[in-house]
Amino acid sequence: MGRGLNLFPGQTITGRTVDRMRSDQIRQGRLAGERSAGLEHFLASMDTDRWIVEADLLVDMAHLLGLRQQGIIDEGPARALMAALLDLHDHGLPAEAFDERFEDIHAGKEACLIDRVGEDIGGRLHMGRSRNDEVATCIRIRLKQEIIALAGSLLDLRTTLLDVAGMHTETVMPGFTHMQHAQPTTLAHYLLAYEQAFSRDTARLREAYARVDVSPLGSAAFASTGFPLDRDYTARLLGFSCPTANSMDAVAARDFALEVLGDIAICMTTASRLCEELVLWSTAFIGFVDLDDAYCSSSSIMPQKKNPDVAEIMRAKAGTATGALAAAITITKGLPMSYNRDLQELTGHLWRGVEAARESIPLLAGMIGTATFDLERMAAEAGRGFSTATELADVLVREHGLPFRTAHRIVGRAVRHGSLDLATLEAAAQEAAGISVVDLGVTDERISAVLDPRHAVSVRTIVGGPAPAAVAVQLEEQRRLLDNDATWTEETGAALSRAHEDLISESRRMIL
Ligand code: ARG
């Protein structure tokens, strides 16, 4: 391609928009020369860093309080710096801080501080710190908040599933294997199956939270620092359970992010399966559900269309989340110790996965909560496709003493002949097993009672089964788990917000 060929007019080298602020203070010592906007953009994480701006200011405040407590910074500069930090916290970072010449928000913010209070003061905040421990701390802070928010959305979704299930413990419908009518079940049993999966997703996130909840701050570039920082103190200020145990691991590790992405990919896969269900169920072929109009779109040409677009996009978001996991884990796999810049590219994938789940789960709750189920259609399909044949075979075993394999063959042969009435069953028994079911005492009345889908559901009373009594037990147990998760989410979220509020109050007190 010829030089000067301008294919992307928006990406030509732009005039400096932030000349007022010092140009990239980190390059000045060691490196020389101008860089093109394209190169700066390539290196920059500014868009991604928008996720961690608030966290970064908290990290600055905690670090500054720590420097002051340990007598590493004098009172005067400490107060001036804290005043500037609080101003940025209260009024937001100026647009210049996000200029890509600074590569990332950590450098942009430092330039902004130096611009405001001078280098003699602004240049002292980064003592004993590197962007490596800084960014890792920021990511963990934001990720903790996101885990709590996602757990909260999952609580709403699970509540909806349990509520709707509670209304449909007697709603008989077909269950499927291989997408073929298999055996009757109930809508409650069906929805509870999804709720179980979402409850495990919540459990996974809770477990991951504990591994995210450690503070890398004080690890500096990787080898920690000779400044006598109190890492327990800053960890506590930021609401972490403790500091990371090894400073090299602290800056190099992203398995906490991969773990959460894995949890999110799994959770979104469950969401996607439920969406697929809703897409299928809302077809004219199946017709089990009518989604609220709000969750549907129409066609620009076919005026009759009501399409389940939200469910479809959510199915695709599961792909986005899984893609984010695949990208992040692949980025990590070739990295030697300790920090490598590749890790910057990973962070965007983390937030993409988080965002996919964060926007999907509340919509899924709304979509289920507002859906109308066609109970007659479900009941009509419940017994189709010989879906009660298993129960008939079971009755031949339980009430007439046949080995299950023999009963299975007899009933299968009757289905091959197209009916499960007594005459067909008798012929099938003679043909496939050389016996008479009539002689065994099988009657027409018993057969028709056994073939009723409600009967098949009602006898499945064992643990985990679809009988209303068994489902009531599941509902109760799931509500108990839900309450426990709700308490955890509330308490953990409150403790985290309180820690951050306390940190800001402590920072304000410092400059009184
Ligand atoms: N923007 C960087 C990231 O997200 C921050 C750490 C930069 N560290 C460095 N050594 N260049 O990973």
Boltz pocket constraint, residues with backbone or C-beta under 6 A from the ligand:
constraints:
  - pocket:
      binder: B
      contacts: [[A, 45], [A, 103], [A, 104], [A, 105], [A, 106], [A, 131], [A, 132], [A, 135], [A, 339], [A, 340], [A, 341], [A, 343], [A, 344], [A, 345], [A, 347]]
      max_distance: 6.0
